[in-house]
Amino acid sequence: MTRPNLDRHLAGWRGPLLAALVALIAGLPSLLLLPPLDRDESRYAQATSQMLESGDYVDIRFQEDPRWKKPIGIYWMQAATVGLTSAVENRDIAPYRIPSLLGAMLAAWACAWVGSALFGARAGFLAGAMLGATFLLSSEAGIAKTDAMLCGSVTLAMAGLARLYMASRAGTLIKGDPSQRPWKLMVWLGIGLSILIKGPIGLLVIVPAVLMLSIWDRQWAWLKRLGWGWGLPLVALIVGPWAIAVTIATDGGFWREAIGGDLAPKITGAQESHGGLPGMYVLLAPLLLFPATLLLPAALSTGWSRRAEPAIRFLVCWLVPAWLIFEIAPTKLWHYTLPTFGAIALLMAAALTRPIGRVSQWAGAGLALFAAILISGITVYGLTAFGSSTAQTWATITVVSAVTAALIGGFLLLNREAVTGILIALCFGILAHAALAGTIRQLRPLSIAPRLVQTLEANGLAPQQGLTPGPVAITTFHEPSFVFLAGRDTELTDADGAARALAAGRPAIVEADDAEAFRLATARTGVPGRAVGVVTGHNYSSGDDVRLTVYAPPEAPAAPDPRR
């Protein structure tokens, strides 16, 4: 298909819609295949399930503990998708992940939409597709946290802002122009959603971009025409009712914890050992952007050599100041730079509109191969340490697909077929990511909580079965994934607490390090219980190997016959 024909087929709504479809295909395997993950995902999901159970949609809690770290947005979205597609009693993690998948699709759509306006329909589609297929966004799309939706809301705001900026440079940004009102709505709606999802983090991307643009251009007048008169009230309407309600419900405790207990420590130090030196995100970029890594050097070259172009300048201002802020901040997690990935994808697409230099070609091919080798190494390590024969098939597909994406994509890039190369790399990259999700699912030693619940159910001990009084008591392995699967009332306790649970006729799970203390405690209560199963594995949150024994109380009924 020739370029004019391709542009025609991708024009209008088609290109952004196809880009969103790419994000859907890339993120769906993680959503469907991965078990509940520790620790943040299961904390979010459990807090949402408690909202649905209690009917309290303001005060966020994990069991009885306040969870006043992030705003309410993602919890409300998860509650809506669970209510529409499932039931809280099912303890199925997939419905809680749907907002993240929608956030990734929104990011890809917005990126393609603005890319079409800046660089043409083909480049716009490729920008959105590359963003949606990156390993980082497609991974976050299948995890029930805030980050994919934050990326979507920020990308939406920046897309609208880009159109307004370009209109100002062309002299067509007119106050009150109804044709530009949707662009302004995108800006303010994106800002409002980003605040409701993750507080000020989205503003750390948007505000520095606007300031750097205005300083670079030495023009501030365009900012007056962004629709402040109705935009700020719209943001207040999105955030305000919840902010008032949570202040009243928690007596101001939410703000003290969110700012003083969560945000401030991240700024002043490496919170929860999540630290890293400046430059960490640069080193991670080839891996997290894969398979689009192929065009990363070309994107950087384009940003520098074409910085005088208004569209490129806007993307540089979107990327650079926010990236520097994340690099300087003491607390670092892999996903923090995700809201800037839209700018990188658009710079990659812009690079495809002109011949790519030889240095960028070789560097892109080399980085893509390096990223593929990293992915292969991580996969092989997981298979070696925790794998089974079933995981070998998935792991083989992961390695072969990742290497194929890099080799074929790099070969075509070096032979001046960059567009074909990136399309093939995207196809194999998405396949590699899906197979990686399948590999992780088969690493049974890492899936401790699901196997514990299976053991309880096989012996008629799960509280949901109604055969044995609950809740389950468990020692040492106090991970949120088990709380999510076993229920809110799960008792996280010690050896004495487990012995008391058995004495009360409830099941108990005891970790090997607590076995002797548990034996002494049951001797005191006179109720030893009976071991009905053992689950061994590796707790990746703590880095410890665990051995957990499931005990049934003496009065517990026999396990149900699975043949009936």
TORMARLO-564101 format. One record per residue (C-alpha): residue in three letters; x, y, z. Coordinates in nm, 4 decimals. Layout:
 residuo       px       py       pz
     ALA        X        Y        Z
...
***
This chain:
 residuo       px       py       pz
     MET   0.0000   0.0000   0.0000
     THR   0.1428   0.3375  -0.1012
     ARG   0.1913   0.6149   0.1494
     PRO  -0.1009   0.8313   0.0185
     ASN  -0.3349   0.5324   0.0366
     LEU  -0.2118   0.4460   0.3867
     ASP  -0.2625   0.8039   0.5024
     ARG  -0.6156   0.7988   0.3613
     HIS  -0.7027   0.4771   0.5441
     LEU  -0.5661   0.6151   0.8712
     ALA  -0.7199   0.9617   0.8387
     GLY  -0.9801   1.0985   1.0775
     TRP  -1.0966   0.8689   1.3557
     ARG  -0.9453   0.5505   1.2085
     GLY  -0.5812   0.6024   1.3048
     PRO  -0.6466   0.6881   1.6729
     LEU  -0.8997   0.4048   1.6990
     LEU  -0.6510   0.1541   1.5563
     ALA  -0.3837   0.2810   1.7953
     ALA  -0.6209   0.2265   2.0884
     LEU  -0.6874  -0.1236   1.9537
     VAL  -0.3128  -0.1926   1.9539
     ALA  -0.2984  -0.0852   2.3197
     LEU  -0.5930  -0.3159   2.3945
     ILE  -0.4247  -0.6143   2.2287
     ALA  -0.0934  -0.5404   2.4014
     GLY  -0.2416  -0.5009   2.7501
     LEU  -0.5074  -0.7705   2.7513
     PRO  -0.2764  -1.0720   2.8135
     SER  -0.1421  -0.9235   3.1374
     LEU  -0.4948  -0.8392   3.2494
     LEU  -0.6156  -1.1938   3.1906
     LEU  -0.3118  -1.4054   3.2787
     LEU  -0.1365  -1.2545   3.5792
     PRO  -0.2454  -1.3530   3.9313
     PRO  -0.3081  -1.0754   4.1884
     LEU   0.0263  -0.9038   4.2384
     ASP   0.1928  -0.7821   4.5562
     ARG   0.1941  -0.5371   4.6952
     ASP   0.0356  -0.2245   4.5461
     GLU  -0.2073  -0.3890   4.3048
     SER  -0.3667  -0.6095   4.5682
     ARG  -0.3867  -0.3170   4.8097
     TYR  -0.5752  -0.1108   4.5518
     ALA  -0.8049  -0.4004   4.4635
     GLN  -0.8778  -0.4901   4.8261
     ALA  -0.9529  -0.1283   4.9170
     THR  -1.1918  -0.1092   4.6214
     SER  -1.3621  -0.4341   4.7194
     GLN  -1.4145  -0.2956   5.0703
     MET  -1.5787   0.0124   4.9189
     LEU  -1.8233  -0.2124   4.7380
     GLU  -1.8860  -0.4244   5.0472
     SER  -1.9305  -0.1346   5.2889
     GLY  -2.0904   0.1245   5.0603
     ASP  -1.8390   0.3847   5.1851
     TYR  -1.6929   0.5442   4.8703
     VAL  -1.4974   0.8189   5.0456
     ASP  -1.2875   0.6720   5.3282
     ILE  -1.0306   0.4400   5.1651
     ARG  -0.9260   0.1460   5.3831
     PHE  -0.7266  -0.1764   5.3601
     GLN  -0.8852  -0.4045   5.6196
     GLU  -0.9135  -0.1676   5.9167
     ASP  -0.6138   0.0478   5.8255
     PRO  -0.6655   0.3836   5.6524
     ARG  -0.5207   0.3944   5.3009
     TRP  -0.4882   0.7699   5.2664
     LYS  -0.2037   0.7909   5.0156
     LYS  -0.3666   0.8491   4.6760
     PRO  -0.6880   1.0238   4.5723
     ILE  -1.0082   0.8377   4.5031
     GLY  -1.0182   0.8310   4.1229
     ILE  -0.8834   0.4843   4.0474
     TYR  -1.0873   0.3267   4.3293
     TRP  -1.4098   0.4704   4.1879
     MET  -1.3184   0.3511   3.8387
     GLN  -1.2387   0.0021   3.9656
     ALA  -1.5607  -0.0072   4.1667
     ALA  -1.7564   0.0848   3.8539
     THR  -1.5968  -0.1837   3.6369
     VAL  -1.6347  -0.4523   3.9037
     GLY  -1.9983  -0.3536   3.9525
     LEU  -2.0641  -0.3686   3.5782
     THR  -1.8730  -0.6851   3.4897
     SER  -1.8410  -0.9003   3.8017
     ALA  -1.9198  -0.9243   4.1710
     VAL  -1.6980  -0.8474   4.4675
     GLU  -1.7575  -1.1982   4.6051
     ASN  -1.5856  -1.3534   4.3034
     ARG  -1.2417  -1.2321   4.4112
     ASP  -1.1431  -1.2062   4.0444
     ILE  -0.8640  -0.9549   3.9832
     ALA  -0.9353  -0.8982   3.6120
     PRO  -1.2295  -0.6544   3.6522
     TYR  -1.0192  -0.4350   3.8797
     ARG  -0.7647  -0.4031   3.5970
     ILE  -1.0073  -0.2747   3.3343
     PRO  -0.9546   0.0977   3.4196
     SER  -0.5813   0.0527   3.3660
     LEU  -0.6433  -0.1022   3.0253
     LEU  -0.8781   0.1835   2.9373
     GLY  -0.6116   0.4318   3.0514
     ALA  -0.3566   0.2759   2.8168
     MET  -0.6068   0.2883   2.5310
     LEU  -0.6808   0.6521   2.6080
     ALA  -0.3078   0.7336   2.6023
     ALA  -0.2625   0.5612   2.2665
     TRP  -0.5712   0.7301   2.1235
     ALA  -0.4687   1.0793   2.2383
     CYS  -0.1128   1.0292   2.1143
     ALA  -0.2349   0.9184   1.7707
     TRP  -0.4909   1.1982   1.7551
     VAL  -0.2420   1.4768   1.8185
     GLY   0.0267   1.3040   1.6115
     SER  -0.2047   1.3054   1.3106
     ALA  -0.2466   1.6797   1.3445
     LEU   0.1247   1.7438   1.3928
     PHE   0.2876   1.5015   1.1480
     GLY   0.0169   1.3354   0.9375
     ALA  -0.2184   1.0399   0.9738
     ARG   0.0431   0.7669   0.9276
     ALA   0.2861   0.9168   1.1792
     GLY   0.0021   0.9754   1.4228
     PHE  -0.1101   0.6136   1.4119
     LEU   0.2469   0.4909   1.4509
     ALA   0.3005   0.7189   1.7522
     GLY  -0.0101   0.5861   1.9266
     ALA   0.0685   0.2257   1.8352
     MET   0.4279   0.2531   1.9573
     LEU   0.3120   0.4048   2.2865
     GLY   0.0446   0.1397   2.3392
     ALA   0.2860  -0.1452   2.2639
     THR   0.5719  -0.0369   2.4890
     PHE   0.6537  -0.2958   2.7526
     LEU   0.5952  -0.0461   3.0329
     LEU   0.2522   0.0814   2.9292
     SER   0.1251  -0.2602   2.8178
     SER   0.2393  -0.4009   3.1535
     GLU   0.0722  -0.1237   3.3531
     ALA  -0.2403  -0.1752   3.1398
     GLY  -0.2806  -0.5161   3.3037
     ILE  -0.2179  -0.4096   3.6645
     ALA  -0.4857  -0.2580   3.8883
     LYS  -0.2970   0.0586   3.9864
     THR  -0.2996   0.4265   3.8969
     ASP  -0.0191   0.4560   3.6449
     ALA  -0.1779   0.3589   3.3121
     MET  -0.4773   0.5844   3.3757
     LEU  -0.2445   0.8645   3.4865
     CYS  -0.0580   0.8247   3.1572
     GLY  -0.3892   0.8413   2.9719
     SER  -0.5094   1.1567   3.1475
     VAL  -0.1763   1.3389   3.1115
     THR  -0.1453   1.2411   2.7448
     LEU  -0.5008   1.3655   2.6875
     ALA  -0.4185   1.7010   2.8463
     MET  -0.0918   1.7364   2.6570
     ALA  -0.2615   1.6467   2.3267
     GLY  -0.5132   1.9261   2.3709
     LEU  -0.2401   2.1633   2.4826
     ALA  -0.0325   2.0792   2.1745
     ARG  -0.3172   2.1708   1.9417
     LEU  -0.3691   2.5010   2.1225
     TYR   0.0024   2.5786   2.1167
     MET   0.0274   2.5083   1.7455
     ALA  -0.2744   2.7298   1.6818
     SER  -0.1087   3.0089   1.8798
     ARG   0.2071   2.9779   1.6718
     ALA  -0.0032   2.9941   1.3563
     GLY  -0.1909   3.2972   1.4860
     THR  -0.5249   3.1168   1.4869
     LEU  -0.5744   3.0713   1.8617
     ILE  -0.8839   3.2844   1.9130
     LYS  -1.0589   3.3368   2.2418
     GLY  -1.4079   3.1908   2.2304
     ASP  -1.3541   3.0027   1.9029
     PRO  -1.6009   2.7094   1.9276
     SER  -1.3847   2.4883   1.7032
     GLN  -1.1043   2.5037   1.9628
     ARG  -1.3268   2.4384   2.2628
     PRO  -1.2825   2.0555   2.2457
     TRP  -0.9054   2.1024   2.2660
     LYS  -0.9418   2.3138   2.5780
     LEU  -1.1833   2.0602   2.7225
     MET  -0.9195   1.7898   2.6718
     VAL  -0.6668   1.9981   2.8649
     TRP  -0.8865   2.0673   3.1653
     LEU  -1.0502   1.7255   3.1698
     GLY  -0.7060   1.5609   3.1589
     ILE  -0.5797   1.7818   3.4412
     GLY  -0.8848   1.7126   3.6558
     LEU  -0.8639   1.3370   3.6033
     SER  -0.4899   1.3301   3.6715
     ILE  -0.5413   1.5084   4.0032
     LEU  -0.8264   1.2769   4.1019
     ILE  -0.6067   0.9765   4.0191
     LYS  -0.2639   1.0698   4.1544
     GLY  -0.2727   1.4178   4.3007
     PRO  -0.0089   1.6615   4.1772
     ILE   0.2001   1.4113   3.9783
     GLY   0.0337   1.4940   3.6478
     LEU   0.0966   1.8631   3.7073
     LEU   0.4689   1.7843   3.7407
     VAL   0.4571   1.7010   3.3705
     ILE   0.2096   1.9617   3.2440
     VAL   0.3168   2.2765   3.4292
     PRO   0.6947   2.2548   3.3582
     ALA   0.6149   2.1909   2.9903
     VAL   0.4041   2.5069   2.9699
     LEU   0.6633   2.7150   3.1533
     MET   0.9549   2.5886   2.9418
     LEU   0.7603   2.6541   2.6200
     SER   0.6716   3.0067   2.7215
     ILE   1.0257   3.0876   2.8323
     TRP   1.1762   2.9337   2.5175
     ASP   0.9404   3.1248   2.2881
     ARG   0.9389   3.4350   2.5088
     GLN   0.5651   3.4430   2.4636
     TRP   0.3065   3.4219   2.7390
     ALA  -0.0014   3.5667   2.5716
     TRP  -0.1201   3.2287   2.4414
     LEU  -0.1751   3.1088   2.7967
     LYS  -0.4564   3.3620   2.8403
     ARG  -0.6636   3.1799   2.5776
     LEU  -0.6746   2.8352   2.7366
     GLY  -1.0248   2.8767   2.8776
     TRP  -0.9332   2.9494   3.2367
     GLY  -1.2752   3.0962   3.3117
     TRP  -1.4518   2.7620   3.2743
     GLY  -1.1510   2.5276   3.2855
     LEU  -1.0590   2.5849   3.6483
     PRO  -1.4224   2.5463   3.7612
     LEU  -1.4350   2.2198   3.5656
     VAL  -1.1283   2.0917   3.7512
     ALA  -1.2845   2.2047   4.0782
     LEU  -1.6055   2.0239   3.9848
     ILE  -1.4118   1.7026   3.9166
     VAL  -1.1969   1.7121   4.2302
     GLY  -1.3831   1.9388   4.4721
     PRO  -1.6770   1.7241   4.5897
     TRP  -1.4505   1.4352   4.6825
     ALA  -1.1911   1.6668   4.8423
     ILE  -1.4588   1.8168   5.0659
     ALA  -1.6108   1.4795   5.1491
     VAL  -1.2798   1.3131   5.2385
     THR  -1.1754   1.6093   5.4517
     ILE  -1.4946   1.5796   5.6538
     ALA  -1.4916   1.1975   5.6673
     THR  -1.1318   1.1748   5.7878
     ASP  -1.1192   1.4989   5.9858
     GLY  -0.8335   1.6147   5.7630
     GLY  -0.6382   1.2941   5.8218
     PHE  -0.6295   1.2098   5.4523
     TRP  -0.4315   1.5232   5.3676
     ARG  -0.1886   1.4780   5.6556
     GLU  -0.1134   1.1226   5.5454
     ALA  -0.1148   1.1851   5.1687
     ILE   0.1146   1.4872   5.1885
     GLY   0.3152   1.4291   5.5041
     GLY   0.3242   1.0500   5.4998
     ASP   0.3474   0.9739   5.1273
     LEU   0.4425   1.2674   4.9039
     ALA   0.6929   1.4492   5.1268
     PRO   0.9071   1.1403   5.2046
     LYS   0.9348   1.0679   4.8314
     ILE   1.0706   1.4166   4.7709
     THR   1.3122   1.4226   5.0626
     GLY   1.4404   1.0635   5.0484
     ALA   1.4099   0.7162   4.8981
     GLN   1.0775   0.6013   5.0392
     GLU   1.0418   0.2284   5.1205
     SER   1.3921   0.1612   4.9792
     HIS   1.2768   0.2660   4.6312
     GLY   1.5845   0.4688   4.5554
     GLY   1.8163   0.5101   4.2627
     LEU   2.0854   0.7356   4.1261
     PRO   2.0142   1.0093   3.8691
     GLY   2.0296   0.8517   3.5241
     MET   1.8454   0.5361   3.6271
     TYR   1.5541   0.6081   3.3943
     VAL   1.7885   0.6683   3.1009
     LEU   1.9381   0.3232   3.1560
     LEU   1.5941   0.1649   3.1843
     ALA   1.4482   0.3406   2.8794
     PRO   1.5599   0.0861   2.6144
     LEU   1.3947  -0.1954   2.8085
     LEU   1.0752  -0.0117   2.9038
     LEU   1.0198   0.1326   2.5544
     PHE   1.0701  -0.2003   2.3766
     PRO   0.9852  -0.2754   2.0948
     ALA   0.9831   0.0945   2.0027
     THR   1.3436   0.1086   2.1304
     LEU   1.4396   0.0741   1.7658
     LEU   1.3611   0.4432   1.7094
     LEU   1.4816   0.5868   2.0399
     PRO   1.8106   0.7315   1.9028
     ALA   1.6249   0.8743   1.6026
     ALA   1.3736   1.0382   1.8394
     LEU   1.6500   1.2011   2.0425
     SER   1.8256   1.3167   1.7270
     THR   1.5008   1.4610   1.5938
     GLY   1.4350   1.6453   1.9174
     TRP   1.7739   1.8145   1.8959
     SER   1.8108   1.8800   1.5227
     ARG   1.4543   1.9973   1.4625
     ARG   1.3987   2.1818   1.7890
     ALA   1.3215   2.5044   1.6035
     GLU   1.0002   2.3495   1.4675
     PRO   0.7076   2.4370   1.6972
     ALA   0.5731   2.0816   1.7097
     ILE   0.9120   1.9338   1.7988
     ARG   0.9741   2.2094   2.0500
     PHE   0.6476   2.1277   2.2227
     LEU   0.7466   1.7604   2.2522
     VAL   1.0904   1.8485   2.3872
     CYS   0.9283   2.0667   2.6525
     TRP   0.6877   1.7861   2.7389
     LEU   0.9721   1.5379   2.7806
     VAL   1.2820   1.7088   2.9171
     PRO   1.1776   1.9019   3.2317
     ALA   0.9517   1.6242   3.3610
     TRP   1.2180   1.3614   3.2951
     LEU   1.4757   1.5678   3.4839
     ILE   1.2376   1.6040   3.7781
     PHE   1.1913   1.2273   3.7957
     GLU   1.5653   1.1679   3.7636
     ILE   1.6458   1.4121   4.0440
     ALA   1.3773   1.2866   4.2845
     PRO   1.5296   1.0457   4.5415
     THR   1.2425   0.7960   4.5241
     LYS   1.2416   0.6043   4.1959
     LEU   1.0169   0.3358   4.0546
     TRP   1.0230   0.1995   3.7014
     HIS   0.6884   0.3475   3.6013
     TYR   0.7381   0.7075   3.7180
     THR   0.8418   0.8411   3.3740
     LEU   0.5440   0.6820   3.1961
     PRO   0.3534   1.0144   3.1494
     THR   0.6417   1.1342   2.9287
     PHE   0.6309   0.8332   2.6971
     GLY   0.3764   1.0028   2.4723
     ALA   0.6332   1.2701   2.3878
     ILE   0.8951   1.0055   2.3084
     ALA   0.6523   0.8145   2.0851
     LEU   0.5636   1.1320   1.8975
     LEU   0.9314   1.2181   1.8493
     MET   0.9824   0.8668   1.7121
     ALA   0.6936   0.9188   1.4711
     ALA   0.8329   1.2563   1.3681
     ALA   1.1665   1.0893   1.2924
     LEU   0.9879   0.8561   1.0504
     THR   0.8691   1.1509   0.8392
     ARG   1.2278   1.2066   0.7192
     PRO   1.5223   0.9830   0.6356
     ILE   1.6902   0.8536   0.9499
     GLY   2.0645   0.9085   0.9804
     ARG   2.3085   0.6210   0.9744
     VAL   2.4237   0.6731   1.3327
     SER   2.0641   0.6661   1.4583
     GLN   1.9981   0.3535   1.2530
     TRP   2.2899   0.1588   1.3973
     ALA   2.2301   0.2889   1.7499
     GLY   1.8600   0.1997   1.7302
     ALA   1.9307  -0.1506   1.6012
     GLY   2.1913  -0.2028   1.8734
     LEU   1.9684  -0.0753   2.1548
     ALA   1.6771  -0.2881   2.0377
     LEU   1.8960  -0.5991   2.0369
     PHE   2.0302  -0.5055   2.3811
     ALA   1.6746  -0.4710   2.5148
     ALA   1.5756  -0.8042   2.3583
     ILE   1.8734  -0.9735   2.5243
     LEU   1.7714  -0.8203   2.8595
     ILE   1.4164  -0.9474   2.8195
     SER   1.5487  -1.2902   2.7239
     GLY   1.7837  -1.2928   3.0225
     ILE   1.5060  -1.1993   3.2650
     THR   1.2824  -1.4675   3.1158
     VAL   1.5491  -1.7373   3.1325
     TYR   1.6335  -1.6441   3.4924
     GLY   1.2678  -1.6680   3.5940
     LEU   1.2361  -2.0030   3.4175
     THR   1.5544  -2.1383   3.5761
     ALA   1.4725  -2.0223   3.9276
     PHE   1.0970  -2.0782   3.9425
     GLY   0.9837  -2.2418   3.6186
     SER   0.8242  -2.5680   3.5158
     SER   0.7873  -2.7632   3.1925
     THR   0.4732  -2.5653   3.1087
     ALA   0.6587  -2.2384   3.1507
     GLN   0.9267  -2.3497   2.9052
     THR   0.6920  -2.3134   2.6095
     TRP   0.5859  -1.9632   2.7096
     ALA   0.9452  -1.8637   2.7824
     THR   1.0622  -1.9911   2.4435
     ILE   0.7970  -1.7830   2.2668
     THR   0.9019  -1.4799   2.4716
     VAL   1.2695  -1.5098   2.3840
     VAL   1.2170  -1.5926   2.0163
     SER   0.9643  -1.3127   1.9667
     ALA   1.1746  -1.0487   2.1436
     VAL   1.4895  -1.1370   1.9506
     THR   1.2963  -1.1546   1.6226
     ALA   1.1472  -0.8106   1.6850
     ALA   1.4938  -0.6668   1.7367
     LEU   1.6683  -0.8495   1.4522
     ILE   1.4100  -0.8018   1.1779
     GLY   1.3250  -0.4508   1.2898
     GLY   1.6924  -0.3576   1.3080
     PHE   1.7675  -0.5139   0.9694
     LEU   1.4894  -0.3202   0.7981
     LEU   1.5863   0.0005   0.9779
     LEU   1.9423  -0.0342   0.8502
     ASN   1.8068  -0.0931   0.5006
     ARG   1.5962   0.2238   0.5066
     GLU   1.2643   0.0486   0.5586
     ALA   1.2039   0.2038   0.8990
     VAL   0.8235   0.2057   0.8873
     THR   0.8034  -0.1601   0.7868
     GLY   1.0676  -0.2403   1.0453
     ILE   0.8819  -0.0766   1.3319
     LEU   0.5513  -0.2383   1.2317
     ILE   0.7104  -0.5839   1.2338
     ALA   0.8887  -0.5052   1.5610
     LEU   0.5566  -0.4014   1.7163
     CYS   0.3892  -0.7273   1.6118
     PHE   0.6636  -0.9479   1.7535
     GLY   0.7075  -0.7224   2.0557
     ILE   0.3402  -0.7546   2.1481
     LEU   0.3674  -1.1319   2.1088
     ALA   0.6772  -1.1344   2.3318
     HIS   0.4961  -0.9353   2.6001
     ALA   0.1935  -1.1664   2.5897
     ALA   0.4181  -1.4730   2.6180
     LEU   0.6044  -1.3111   2.9078
     ALA   0.2734  -1.2733   3.0923
     GLY   0.2077  -1.6411   3.0232
     THR   0.5535  -1.7294   3.1515
     ILE   0.4989  -1.5391   3.4752
     ARG   0.1652  -1.7121   3.5246
     GLN   0.3398  -2.0500   3.5077
     LEU   0.6046  -1.9600   3.7667
     ARG   0.4106  -2.1370   4.0399
     PRO   0.6552  -2.0696   4.3269
     LEU   0.5711  -1.6992   4.2880
     SER   0.1929  -1.7562   4.3052
     ILE   0.1727  -1.8277   4.6756
     ALA  -0.1619  -1.6687   4.7613
     PRO  -0.3619  -1.8405   4.4832
     ARG  -0.2212  -2.1803   4.5823
     LEU  -0.3027  -2.1190   4.9479
     VAL  -0.6632  -2.0403   4.8558
     GLN  -0.6785  -2.3501   4.6336
     THR  -0.5593  -2.5620   4.9281
     LEU  -0.8213  -2.4076   5.1565
     GLU  -1.0972  -2.4689   4.9026
     ALA  -0.9866  -2.8252   4.8344
     ASN  -1.0274  -2.9008   5.2054
     GLY  -1.3503  -2.7112   5.2605
     LEU  -1.1774  -2.4450   5.4706
     ALA  -1.2327  -2.1317   5.2626
     PRO  -1.4723  -1.8957   5.4454
     GLN  -1.6692  -1.8400   5.1221
     GLN  -1.7648  -2.2104   5.1193
     GLY  -1.9494  -2.1752   5.4488
     LEU  -1.8309  -2.5127   5.5798
     THR  -1.5899  -2.3800   5.8418
     PRO  -1.6080  -2.0604   6.0493
     GLY  -1.3801  -1.7806   5.9354
     PRO  -1.1713  -1.5827   5.9065
     VAL  -0.8495  -1.7634   5.8167
     ALA  -0.5519  -1.6801   6.0392
     ILE  -0.2074  -1.6669   5.8784
     THR   0.1417  -1.6025   6.0154
     THR   0.4342  -1.4160   5.8528
     PHE   0.2979  -1.4224   5.4964
     HIS   0.0967  -1.1037   5.5400
     GLU   0.0816  -1.0091   5.1752
     PRO  -0.2144  -0.8121   5.0333
     SER  -0.2696  -1.0712   4.7592
     PHE  -0.3812  -1.3256   5.0196
     VAL  -0.6080  -1.0729   5.1895
     PHE  -0.7670  -0.9915   4.8536
     LEU  -0.8279  -1.3577   4.7684
     ALA  -0.9307  -1.4718   5.1188
     GLY  -1.1382  -1.1695   5.2182
     ARG  -1.1292  -0.8527   5.4262
     ASP  -1.1513  -1.0281   5.7632
     THR  -0.8375  -1.2383   5.7054
     GLU  -0.6409  -1.2382   6.0313
     LEU  -0.2751  -1.1425   5.9873
     THR  -0.1283  -1.2752   6.3084
     ASP   0.1522  -1.4650   6.4820
     ALA   0.1883  -1.8197   6.6165
     ASP  -0.0255  -1.7497   6.9249
     GLY  -0.2980  -1.5985   6.7086
     ALA  -0.2958  -1.8996   6.4778
     ALA  -0.3321  -2.1329   6.7783
     ARG  -0.6247  -1.9270   6.9102
     ALA  -0.7897  -1.9479   6.5663
     LEU  -0.7685  -2.3287   6.5720
     ALA  -0.9093  -2.3352   6.9239
     ALA  -1.2023  -2.1277   6.7979
     GLY  -1.2653  -2.3753   6.5168
     ARG  -1.1105  -2.1637   6.2420
     PRO  -0.8407  -2.2658   5.9885
     ALA  -0.4843  -2.1427   6.0307
     ILE  -0.1819  -2.1140   5.8036
     VAL   0.1603  -2.1230   5.9672
     GLU   0.4947  -2.0345   5.8124
     ALA   0.7871  -2.2677   5.8837
     ASP   0.9754  -2.0110   6.0951
     ASP   0.6724  -1.9959   6.3274
     ALA   0.6296  -2.3750   6.3516
     GLU   0.7935  -2.4262   6.6913
     ALA   0.6177  -2.1298   6.8501
     PHE   0.2911  -2.2548   6.6997
     ARG   0.3496  -2.6041   6.8437
     LEU   0.4012  -2.4610   7.1912
     ALA   0.0963  -2.2375   7.1569
     THR  -0.1290  -2.5271   7.0521
     ALA   0.0040  -2.7298   7.3470
     ARG  -0.1225  -2.4549   7.5746
     THR  -0.4650  -2.4417   7.4078
     GLY  -0.4900  -2.8202   7.3801
     VAL  -0.6092  -2.7961   7.0180
     PRO  -0.3283  -2.9078   6.7859
     GLY  -0.5254  -2.9089   6.4616
     ARG  -0.4375  -3.1246   6.1621
     ALA  -0.2168  -3.0353   5.8692
     VAL  -0.4046  -3.0677   5.5384
     GLY  -0.1584  -2.9141   5.2939
     VAL   0.1760  -2.7420   5.2465
     VAL   0.2512  -2.4576   5.0043
     THR   0.6105  -2.3631   4.9310
     GLY   0.7312  -2.0755   4.7197
     HIS   0.9233  -1.7508   4.6946
     ASN   0.7817  -1.4264   4.8292
     TYR   0.9120  -1.1773   4.5716
     SER   0.8011  -0.8817   4.7844
     SER   1.0305  -0.9713   5.0727
     GLY   1.2810  -1.1859   4.8808
     ASP   1.2264  -1.4806   5.1169
     ASP   1.1480  -1.8450   5.0492
     VAL   0.8415  -1.9564   5.2425
     ARG   0.6875  -2.2846   5.3529
     LEU   0.3295  -2.2516   5.4698
     THR   0.1325  -2.5326   5.6338
     VAL  -0.2474  -2.5209   5.6250
     TYR  -0.4150  -2.6485   5.9428
     ALA  -0.7779  -2.7486   5.9831
     PRO  -0.9444  -2.7424   6.3250
     PRO  -1.0295  -3.0864   6.4643
     GLU  -1.4040  -3.0299   6.4154
     ALA  -1.3680  -2.9294   6.0502
     PRO  -1.5667  -3.1446   5.8062
     ALA  -1.3863  -3.3698   5.5640
     ALA  -1.2804  -3.2187   5.2344
     PRO  -1.5570  -3.2214   4.9710
     ASP  -1.5299  -3.4949   4.7096
     PRO  -1.4102  -3.3226   4.3891
     ARG  -1.5841  -3.5918   4.1797
     ARG  -1.9249  -3.4717   4.2968
***
